[in-house]
């Protein structure tokens, strides 16, 4: 006598977040980079034959994006939806009303988007099926602003510490997750998409650990156990911060600033199978320009070979430099040098305000140039000419009076 084989539910998810389309770097457009890296994400989704795409917030960099930024995002969403259904939420950089305004248009293209908190039966939870019929329930929790958890009157209470405000925020967030997941069936695959800071998470380059932002943090252990996977956005470093259920950040697809220059960019592939541990893989994204920092004296920097991988460059100079040094550096290393500045300041050269009283302008200006480590004899000469002209005008005005 034969017995029917049990149903094996497997769901392959591409998890991405924090696109920040519209972001510039020191005023330089990165639109071409965003087009390239989002096309790379579409290629990953296609090649890996994913069943669901999750975009966990911050599709845009500002709440009033340019038409160019909108075109880039909506095309990427449409291209991803041609591979598999897409679930997207608003992050803190997105405009929730703008996303809500186009929900129905996006839904017609297999893109399930939520800009604001919704009840489970009103779009807060969607049921998505893979091509083979495998279902997954997806709870969507957009960025929850702190003012939603803490009333204005509370902020005026000087007796309350940051920890108390943080507890209020975390408590409200836990209530929302519990409410969204209350009716989920543990015999099915269940996922939550959020945009939030979890305790223990590491932020982008050189920034302090995320648990220092107490007012906006949640405990990764507080997510309901019925969930098989928690897909988060907000922190730009790909990482797992919780294990029961797995709580994971996908990371940003581009290095957003020089503090992130040592963090690889990636998207996450998560394979969910009922009753088994989630399998995750970080898929490197390589089409964005790297961000590099060069440090040294002007002579050392000028002797460096121009990098052949076309990076954005920040140059931090030590020692004395002439005026117009930024143009000198760009003439040597190219126009992708977006920042040139002094690496250090000499504290013992700084002039206290009380020490400036009675000192002539030329002497004060010389001290300023020394403090800023600027060595260029033309600058004091120009200053002397300007000062002489100004004093001459003042004497003339007094004589006329």
C-alpha positions as CSV (number, residue, x, y, z in Angstrom):
1,X,0.0,0.0,0.0
2,X,1.5,3.3,-1.1
3,X,1.4,6.5,1.0
4,X,1.4,10.1,-0.4
5,X,4.7,11.8,-0.1
6,X,4.7,14.9,2.2
7,X,4.7,18.3,0.6
8,X,8.1,19.9,0.6
9,X,7.9,23.6,0.6
10,X,11.0,25.5,-0.5
11,X,11.2,29.2,-1.1
12,X,14.2,30.9,-2.6
13,X,14.3,34.6,-1.7
14,X,16.5,37.5,-3.0
15,X,16.8,40.0,-0.1
16,X,18.1,43.5,-0.9
17,X,17.7,46.9,0.7
18,X,19.1,50.4,1.1
19,X,19.5,51.3,-2.6
20,X,19.5,55.0,-1.8
21,X,18.9,56.0,-5.4
22,X,19.5,59.7,-5.9
23,X,22.5,59.7,-3.5
24,X,25.3,61.8,-4.7
25,X,28.9,61.8,-3.5
26,X,30.2,65.3,-2.7
27,X,27.7,66.7,-5.3
28,X,28.6,64.1,-8.0
29,X,25.8,62.0,-9.5
30,X,25.8,58.3,-9.0
31,X,22.8,57.6,-11.3
32,X,24.9,55.4,-13.7
33,X,26.2,53.4,-10.8
34,X,22.7,52.8,-9.5
35,X,21.4,51.7,-12.9
36,X,24.3,49.3,-13.2
37,X,24.1,47.7,-9.7
38,X,20.3,47.4,-9.9
39,X,20.7,45.6,-13.2
40,X,23.2,43.4,-11.5
41,X,20.7,42.5,-8.8
42,X,18.1,41.7,-11.5
43,X,20.7,39.4,-13.2
44,X,21.3,37.7,-9.8
45,X,17.6,37.1,-9.4
46,X,17.3,35.7,-12.9
47,X,20.4,33.5,-12.7
48,X,19.5,32.1,-9.2
49,X,15.8,31.6,-10.2
50,X,14.4,33.1,-7.1
51,X,10.8,32.8,-6.1
52,X,10.5,36.1,-4.2
53,X,12.3,39.4,-4.1
54,X,12.3,41.5,-0.9
55,X,13.3,45.2,-1.0
56,X,13.5,46.2,2.7
57,X,13.3,50.0,2.5
58,X,15.3,53.0,1.5
59,X,14.8,52.6,-2.2
60,X,15.3,56.4,-2.5
61,X,17.8,58.6,-0.8
62,X,15.4,61.6,-0.2
63,X,11.7,61.8,0.3
64,X,11.3,64.1,-2.7
65,X,13.3,62.2,-5.3
66,X,14.1,63.5,-8.8
67,X,12.3,62.2,-11.9
68,X,15.5,60.4,-12.8
69,X,15.7,58.7,-9.4
70,X,12.1,57.5,-9.7
71,X,12.7,56.2,-13.2
72,X,15.7,54.2,-12.0
73,X,13.8,52.7,-9.0
74,X,10.5,51.8,-10.8
75,X,12.3,50.3,-13.8
76,X,14.4,48.1,-11.4
77,X,11.2,47.1,-9.5
78,X,9.5,46.2,-12.8
79,X,12.5,44.2,-14.0
80,X,12.6,42.3,-10.7
81,X,8.9,41.6,-10.9
82,X,9.4,40.0,-14.3
83,X,11.5,37.4,-12.5
84,X,9.5,36.9,-9.3
85,X,6.9,38.7,-7.2
86,X,8.4,41.7,-5.3
87,X,7.6,42.9,-1.8
88,X,8.8,46.4,-0.8
89,X,8.4,48.7,2.2
90,X,9.2,52.3,2.9
91,X,12.4,53.1,4.8
92,X,13.2,56.2,6.8
93,X,14.6,57.9,3.6
94,X,11.5,57.1,1.6
95,X,8.2,59.1,1.5
96,X,5.5,56.7,2.8
97,X,2.7,58.7,1.2
98,X,4.4,58.6,-2.2
99,X,4.7,54.8,-2.0
100,X,1.1,54.5,-0.8
101,X,0.0,56.6,-3.8
102,X,1.3,54.1,-6.3
103,X,0.4,50.9,-4.5
104,X,-2.3,49.9,-6.9
105,X,-0.2,50.6,-9.9
106,X,2.7,48.5,-8.4
107,X,0.3,45.7,-7.5
108,X,-0.7,45.4,-11.1
109,X,2.9,44.6,-11.8
110,X,3.3,41.9,-9.1
111,X,4.9,44.4,-6.7
112,X,3.4,44.4,-3.2
113,X,4.4,47.7,-1.6
114,X,3.5,49.3,1.8
115,X,4.5,52.8,2.8
116,X,2.7,52.9,6.2
117,X,1.7,50.5,8.9
118,X,-1.4,48.4,7.8
119,X,-3.5,45.7,9.4
120,X,-2.8,42.1,8.3
121,X,-6.1,42.0,6.4
122,X,-5.5,45.4,4.7
123,X,-2.2,44.7,3.0
124,X,0.0,44.4,6.1
125,X,0.4,40.7,5.3
126,X,0.5,39.3,1.7
127,X,0.5,35.7,0.6
128,X,2.9,35.0,-2.3
129,X,3.3,31.7,-4.2
130,X,6.4,30.5,-6.0
131,X,6.2,29.2,-9.5
132,X,5.8,25.6,-8.1
133,X,2.9,26.7,-5.9
134,X,5.0,27.0,-2.7
135,X,3.3,29.7,-0.5
136,X,4.9,32.1,1.9
137,X,3.2,34.7,4.1
138,X,5.0,38.0,4.2
139,X,4.4,40.6,7.0
140,X,5.4,44.1,6.0
141,X,6.4,46.6,8.7
142,X,7.7,49.9,7.2
143,X,10.0,52.3,9.1
144,X,8.3,53.3,12.4
145,X,9.3,56.8,13.3
146,X,10.2,57.5,16.9
147,X,7.4,60.1,17.3
148,X,4.9,57.2,16.7
149,X,6.1,55.7,19.9
150,X,6.9,58.7,22.1
151,X,4.4,61.6,22.5
152,X,5.7,65.1,22.3
153,X,4.8,65.7,26.0
154,X,7.1,62.7,27.0
155,X,10.0,64.4,25.2
156,X,9.6,67.4,27.6
157,X,10.0,65.2,30.6
158,X,13.5,65.7,31.8
159,X,13.3,62.8,34.2
160,X,13.1,60.3,31.4
161,X,16.3,58.9,30.0
162,X,17.0,57.7,26.5
163,X,16.6,54.1,27.7
164,X,13.0,54.7,28.7
165,X,12.2,56.3,25.4
166,X,13.9,53.3,23.7
167,X,11.9,50.9,25.7
168,X,8.7,52.6,24.6
169,X,9.8,52.4,20.9
170,X,10.8,48.7,21.2
171,X,7.6,47.9,23.0
172,X,5.4,49.4,20.3
173,X,7.5,47.7,17.6
174,X,7.0,44.4,19.3
175,X,3.3,44.9,19.5
176,X,3.1,45.6,15.8
177,X,5.1,42.6,14.8
178,X,3.0,40.4,17.2
179,X,-0.2,41.8,15.6
180,X,1.0,41.2,12.1
181,X,2.1,37.7,12.8
182,X,-0.7,36.6,15.1
183,X,-2.7,34.6,12.5
184,X,0.3,33.1,10.7
185,X,0.3,29.3,10.5
186,X,3.4,27.6,11.8
187,X,2.9,24.9,9.3
188,X,3.6,27.4,6.5
189,X,6.6,29.5,5.6
190,X,6.4,33.0,7.2
191,X,8.6,36.0,6.7
192,X,8.7,39.6,8.1
193,X,10.2,42.5,6.2
194,X,11.2,45.5,8.3
195,X,13.4,48.6,8.3
196,X,14.8,49.2,11.8
197,X,18.0,49.1,13.9
198,X,18.5,45.9,15.8
199,X,20.7,45.8,18.9
200,X,24.1,44.4,18.2
201,X,24.1,45.4,14.6
202,X,27.1,47.1,13.0
203,X,26.6,50.2,11.0
204,X,28.5,51.3,7.9
205,X,32.2,52.1,8.1
206,X,33.7,53.5,11.1
207,X,30.4,54.3,12.8
208,X,29.7,53.0,16.3
209,X,27.7,49.9,17.0
210,X,24.0,50.4,16.4
211,X,23.0,49.7,20.0
212,X,24.2,53.2,20.8
213,X,21.1,54.6,19.1
214,X,18.9,53.5,22.0
215,X,15.7,55.4,20.9
216,X,15.4,53.5,17.7
217,X,16.6,50.0,18.6
218,X,14.8,46.7,18.9
219,X,15.9,43.4,20.3
220,X,16.2,40.8,17.6
221,X,15.0,38.2,20.0
222,X,11.6,39.9,20.2
223,X,10.5,38.8,16.7
224,X,7.7,36.1,16.9
225,X,8.9,32.5,16.8
226,X,6.4,31.7,14.0
227,X,8.7,33.5,11.6
228,X,11.1,31.6,9.5
229,X,13.1,34.6,8.3
230,X,13.3,38.3,9.2
231,X,14.5,40.5,6.3
232,X,15.7,43.9,7.5
233,X,17.0,47.1,5.9
234,X,18.6,50.2,7.5
235,X,22.1,49.1,8.4
236,X,24.4,49.0,5.4
237,X,26.5,46.1,6.4
238,X,25.4,42.6,5.4
239,X,25.1,40.6,8.7
240,X,22.9,38.4,10.8
241,X,21.9,39.7,14.2
242,X,19.5,37.1,15.4
243,X,19.1,33.3,15.0
244,X,15.7,32.3,16.4
245,X,14.2,33.3,14.0
246,X,17.1,34.3,11.7
247,X,17.2,38.1,11.6
248,X,19.4,39.4,8.7
249,X,20.4,42.7,7.0
250,X,21.1,42.5,3.3
251,X,23.5,45.5,3.3
252,X,23.7,48.2,0.7
253,X,24.5,47.5,-3.0
254,X,26.8,50.5,-3.2
255,X,29.4,52.0,-0.9
256,X,27.5,55.0,0.1
257,X,30.3,57.1,1.7
258,X,33.9,56.8,2.5
259,X,33.1,55.3,6.0
260,X,31.9,52.2,4.1
261,X,34.9,51.8,1.8
262,X,36.1,48.6,3.6
263,X,32.6,46.9,3.5
264,X,31.8,44.6,0.6
265,X,28.5,45.2,-1.2
266,X,26.1,42.3,-1.6
267,X,22.6,41.0,-1.9
268,X,21.4,38.0,0.2
269,X,19.9,34.7,-1.1
270,X,17.9,32.9,1.5
271,X,16.5,29.4,1.0
272,X,13.6,28.6,3.3
273,X,12.4,25.0,3.7
274,X,9.7,24.1,6.2
275,X,11.2,22.5,9.3
276,X,14.8,23.1,8.3
277,X,17.3,25.9,9.1
278,X,17.4,28.7,6.7
279,X,20.3,28.7,4.3
280,X,21.7,32.1,3.4
281,X,24.4,33.3,1.0
282,X,25.9,36.7,0.4
283,X,26.1,37.3,-3.3
284,X,28.8,40.0,-4.0
285,X,27.8,43.0,-6.1
286,X,30.7,44.4,-8.0
287,X,29.5,47.0,-10.6
288,X,29.6,50.0,-8.2
289,X,32.7,52.2,-8.1
290,X,34.9,51.5,-5.0
291,X,35.6,54.4,-2.6
292,X,39.2,54.8,-1.6
293,X,41.1,57.1,0.8
294,X,44.6,58.2,0.1
295,X,46.6,59.6,3.1
296,X,50.1,61.2,3.1
297,X,52.0,64.3,2.4
298,X,51.3,66.1,-0.9
299,X,54.6,64.8,-2.3
300,X,53.5,61.2,-1.4
301,X,50.1,61.6,-2.9
302,X,51.4,63.1,-6.1
303,X,53.7,60.1,-6.6
304,X,50.8,57.6,-6.4
305,X,49.8,55.8,-9.6
306,X,46.3,56.7,-10.8
307,X,44.1,53.7,-9.7
308,X,42.9,51.6,-12.7
309,X,39.6,50.6,-11.2
310,X,38.1,54.1,-11.5
311,X,37.3,54.7,-7.8
312,X,35.9,57.7,-6.1
313,X,38.8,59.2,-4.1
314,X,39.2,61.1,-0.9
315,X,42.6,62.6,-0.2
316,X,43.7,63.4,3.3
317,X,46.9,65.4,3.4
318,X,49.4,65.6,6.2
319,X,51.9,68.4,6.6
320,X,52.0,71.9,5.1
321,X,50.2,72.4,1.8
322,X,50.0,75.3,-0.7
323,X,46.8,77.2,-1.6
324,X,44.8,75.6,-4.4
325,X,46.0,72.1,-3.4
326,X,42.7,70.5,-4.4
327,X,43.2,71.5,-8.0
328,X,46.8,70.3,-7.9
329,X,45.7,66.9,-6.7
330,X,42.9,66.6,-9.2
331,X,45.2,67.5,-12.1
332,X,47.3,64.5,-11.0
333,X,44.7,61.9,-10.0
334,X,41.7,62.9,-12.1
335,X,38.3,64.3,-11.6
336,X,37.1,61.4,-9.5
337,X,38.9,63.0,-6.5
338,X,35.8,64.3,-4.7
339,X,37.3,65.4,-1.4
340,X,40.7,66.9,-0.5
341,X,41.4,68.0,3.0
342,X,44.0,68.1,5.8
343,X,44.2,65.0,7.8
344,X,45.2,66.6,11.1
345,X,45.2,69.8,13.0
346,X,48.0,70.9,15.3
347,X,46.2,71.8,18.6
348,X,49.2,73.7,20.1
349,X,49.0,76.2,17.2
350,X,45.4,77.1,17.7
351,X,45.0,80.6,19.0
352,X,42.8,81.2,22.0
353,X,40.3,84.1,21.6
354,X,41.8,86.0,24.5
355,X,45.3,85.8,22.9
356,X,44.0,87.5,19.7
357,X,43.2,90.8,21.5
358,X,45.6,93.6,20.4
359,X,47.4,91.6,17.8
360,X,47.7,93.1,14.3
361,X,45.7,91.5,11.5
362,X,48.8,90.3,9.6
363,X,50.0,88.4,12.6
364,X,46.6,86.8,13.3
365,X,46.3,85.8,9.6
366,X,49.8,84.3,9.7
367,X,48.8,82.3,12.8
368,X,45.7,81.1,11.0
369,X,47.7,79.9,8.0
370,X,50.1,78.1,10.3
371,X,47.3,76.4,12.1
372,X,45.8,75.2,8.8
373,X,49.3,74.1,7.6
374,X,49.0,76.3,4.5
375,X,52.4,77.3,3.1
376,X,52.1,79.7,0.1
377,X,53.8,83.1,0.2
378,X,51.3,84.5,-2.2
379,X,48.5,84.3,0.3
380,X,50.0,86.7,2.9
381,X,50.9,89.1,0.1
382,X,47.3,89.1,-1.2
383,X,46.0,89.5,2.3
384,X,48.3,92.5,2.9
385,X,47.1,94.1,-0.4
386,X,43.4,93.6,0.6
387,X,44.0,95.0,4.1
388,X,45.8,98.0,2.7
389,X,42.9,98.7,0.2
390,X,40.4,98.3,3.0
391,X,42.3,100.7,5.4
392,X,42.6,103.2,2.5
393,X,38.9,103.2,1.9
394,X,38.2,103.7,5.6
395,X,40.6,106.7,5.7
396,X,38.9,108.2,2.7
397,X,35.5,107.9,4.2
398,X,36.6,109.6,7.4
399,X,38.1,112.5,5.4
400,X,34.9,112.9,3.4
401,X,32.9,113.1,6.6
